[in-house]
Amino acid sequence: MTAKQRIYLIGLPASGKTTIGRWLAERLGWEFYDIDEAVISKSGMSIFRFFEENGEEEFRKLETELLRETKLFNNTVISCGGGTVAHSNNMDWVLNQGLTVYLNPEISELSLRISGNSTQRPMFKGLHGEEITDKLMNLLEERAKFYHQSKIIWNKSTPNDFLYNAINQLVSSS
């Protein structure tokens, strides 16, 4: 198995990792795996509840454990949680395991998405409007050094044929 048979999607919360991941997996004829969905499945609780009951440190431990299991996957697009690569040397690990794609839409777009769905995102609990934007800017400042190590940086809020063609060319040449 070559490392490029796995694609890791990374980015801030609400950057489209799940949506674009499903789209990309379908286009490639690959499987799709979402780390957040795996946390929910393994823990039996929502991400929000897991954070509240166990805290971020325990969440990151479980997230990292599930990420490491992806080394066994073949022809899979993997959606990482927003902070996955900023913990436990996970960015170095994914760089060695497959193709990394940083989804980087405008902060204003992310803020709008989170505003309509903040109850599902524990890091944004109780935040509104500019507070969400400020939190996103702070997260980006902390995580940019990880995100920018990606092989591909996608600065749009939706996928298109250009993204698919670039990724398909890279995985086909491996």
Number of C-alpha atoms within 10 A of each C-alpha: 10 11 18 22 19 26 26 27 28 30 28 25 21 23 27 23 26 23 13 20 24 20 18 24 19 13 13 17 11 16 17 19 21 20 21 20 16 15 21 15 11 11 14 11 13 16 18 17 16 18 18 12 12 10 12 14 11 13 20 19 14 17 22 20 13 18 24 14 9 18 16 10 15 16 19 23 31 26 27 27 25 20 20 25 23 18 15 13 12 18 21 13 14 24 18 13 20 21 21 26 23 23 25 22 19 12 18 14 15 20 25 16 15 23 18 10 13 19 14 14 17 15 16 19 13 10 16 16 12 12 13 23 21 15 15 21 15 12 15 20 10 13 19 15 12 21 26 16 15 20 14 17 19 15 13 15 16 14 17 12 10 9 18 16 13 11 20 14 11 14 19 9 7 9
